[in-house]
Amino acid sequence: MSPGRIVIYLDSSVALAHLFGEGRFPPPLMWRERLVSSRLLQYELWNRVHARALTHSYAGEARVLLAHISLLDFGPEVLARALEPFPVSVRSLDGLHLATIEFLRARGEDIELASYDRRLVAGAQALGIAIYPL
């Protein structure tokens, strides 16, 4: 990733709404932007596909969606940040997402979070992370 261009950090709430056609649709142009997420998105997406017993009917679409997103592994720096306190109370998985965003920002990336999850958005705003308009 190179600094200078806005990067959209995609949360599972947006990916799942898109995959399952939940009636919430981000602007079509968002899908042409540089999309990133932690590898946690892959887990969360497949977890919901399997939980809904839709593995066979949605596997292809899930793979296509994931292919458009750069997935970042959890390195020691991300995990170390996740172990530190956040300015507001966050859920465990949200803390990992926020730590990943913080990792990218520390490397000069201009990040905007795309999420329908109000609690994750509140945590991001408390850290000064820009929110992508959905």
C-alpha positions as CSV (number, residue, x, y, z in Angstrom):
1,M,0.0,0.0,0.0
2,S,1.2,3.4,-0.8
3,P,0.4,6.7,1.0
4,G,-1.4,9.5,-0.8
5,R,-4.7,7.9,-1.8
6,I,-7.7,7.2,0.5
7,V,-8.0,3.7,1.5
8,I,-11.4,2.3,2.5
9,Y,-11.3,-0.1,5.5
10,L,-14.2,-2.4,4.9
11,D,-16.0,-3.8,7.9
12,S,-17.9,-7.1,7.8
13,S,-21.3,-5.3,8.2
14,V,-20.9,-3.7,4.8
15,A,-19.5,-6.9,3.1
16,L,-22.3,-9.0,4.5
17,A,-25.0,-6.5,3.6
18,H,-23.6,-6.5,0.0
19,L,-23.3,-10.3,-0.1
20,F,-26.8,-11.1,1.3
21,G,-28.6,-8.1,-0.3
22,E,-29.8,-6.8,3.0
23,G,-31.3,-3.6,1.6
24,R,-28.3,-1.4,2.6
25,F,-26.1,-0.5,-0.3
26,P,-22.9,1.6,-0.2
27,P,-22.4,3.9,-3.2
28,P,-21.4,1.8,-6.2
29,L,-18.2,3.9,-6.6
30,M,-17.0,2.5,-3.3
31,W,-16.3,-0.9,-4.9
32,R,-13.8,0.8,-7.3
33,E,-11.8,2.3,-4.4
34,R,-8.9,0.7,-2.7
35,L,-10.5,-1.7,-0.2
36,V,-8.7,-3.2,2.7
37,S,-9.6,-5.1,5.9
38,S,-7.9,-7.4,8.4
39,R,-8.1,-11.1,7.7
40,L,-10.7,-11.1,10.4
41,L,-13.2,-10.0,7.7
42,Q,-12.7,-13.3,5.9
43,Y,-13.5,-15.2,9.1
44,E,-16.5,-13.1,9.9
45,L,-17.9,-13.4,6.3
46,W,-17.5,-17.2,6.2
47,N,-18.8,-17.6,9.7
48,R,-22.1,-15.9,8.7
49,V,-22.3,-17.8,5.4
50,H,-21.9,-21.1,7.2
51,A,-24.2,-20.1,10.1
52,R,-27.0,-19.4,7.6
53,A,-26.4,-22.7,5.9
54,L,-25.6,-20.9,2.6
55,T,-22.2,-22.3,1.9
56,H,-23.1,-23.9,-1.4
57,S,-25.2,-21.1,-2.8
58,Y,-23.0,-18.2,-1.7
59,A,-19.4,-19.7,-1.8
60,G,-18.7,-18.3,-5.3
61,E,-20.0,-14.8,-4.5
62,A,-18.1,-14.7,-1.2
63,R,-14.8,-15.6,-2.9
64,V,-15.4,-12.9,-5.6
65,L,-16.1,-10.3,-2.9
66,L,-13.0,-11.3,-0.9
67,A,-10.8,-11.1,-4.0
68,H,-11.6,-7.4,-4.3
69,I,-10.3,-6.7,-0.8
70,S,-6.7,-6.6,0.4
71,L,-6.6,-8.7,3.6
72,L,-4.0,-7.9,6.2
73,D,-2.7,-10.5,8.6
74,F,-2.4,-9.8,12.3
75,G,1.3,-9.0,13.0
76,P,2.8,-8.4,16.4
77,E,2.3,-4.6,16.1
78,V,-1.5,-4.9,15.4
79,L,-1.9,-7.4,18.3
80,A,0.1,-5.2,20.6
81,R,-2.1,-2.2,19.8
82,A,-5.3,-4.3,20.4
83,L,-4.0,-5.1,23.9
84,E,-3.8,-1.4,24.8
85,P,-6.9,0.5,26.0
86,F,-9.2,2.3,23.6
87,P,-10.8,5.7,24.4
88,V,-14.2,4.0,24.5
89,S,-15.3,0.5,25.4
90,V,-15.0,-1.8,22.3
91,R,-15.9,-5.4,21.6
92,S,-13.1,-7.8,21.1
93,L,-13.3,-8.1,17.3
94,D,-13.9,-4.4,16.9
95,G,-10.7,-3.8,18.8
96,L,-8.8,-5.9,16.3
97,H,-10.3,-4.0,13.4
98,L,-9.5,-0.7,15.0
99,A,-5.9,-1.8,15.8
100,T,-5.5,-2.8,12.2
101,I,-6.7,0.7,11.1
102,E,-4.3,2.3,13.6
103,F,-1.5,0.2,12.2
104,L,-2.2,1.4,8.6
105,R,-2.5,5.0,9.8
106,A,0.8,4.8,11.5
107,R,2.3,3.9,8.2
108,G,0.9,7.0,6.5
109,E,-2.3,5.5,5.0
110,D,-5.3,7.9,4.7
111,I,-8.0,5.5,6.0
112,E,-11.8,5.8,6.0
113,L,-13.9,3.2,7.8
114,A,-16.9,1.8,5.9
115,S,-19.2,0.3,8.5
116,Y,-22.9,0.0,9.3
117,D,-22.0,-1.0,12.9
118,R,-22.7,1.9,15.2
119,R,-20.5,0.6,18.0
120,L,-17.5,0.2,15.7
121,V,-18.1,3.6,14.2
122,A,-18.2,5.2,17.7
123,G,-14.8,3.5,18.5
124,A,-13.3,4.8,15.2
125,Q,-14.6,8.3,15.8
126,A,-13.1,8.3,19.3
127,L,-9.7,7.5,17.7
128,G,-10.1,10.2,15.1
129,I,-10.6,7.8,12.2
130,A,-12.6,9.2,9.3
131,I,-15.9,7.4,8.4
132,Y,-16.8,6.7,4.8
133,P,-20.2,8.0,4.0
134,L,-22.6,5.2,3.4
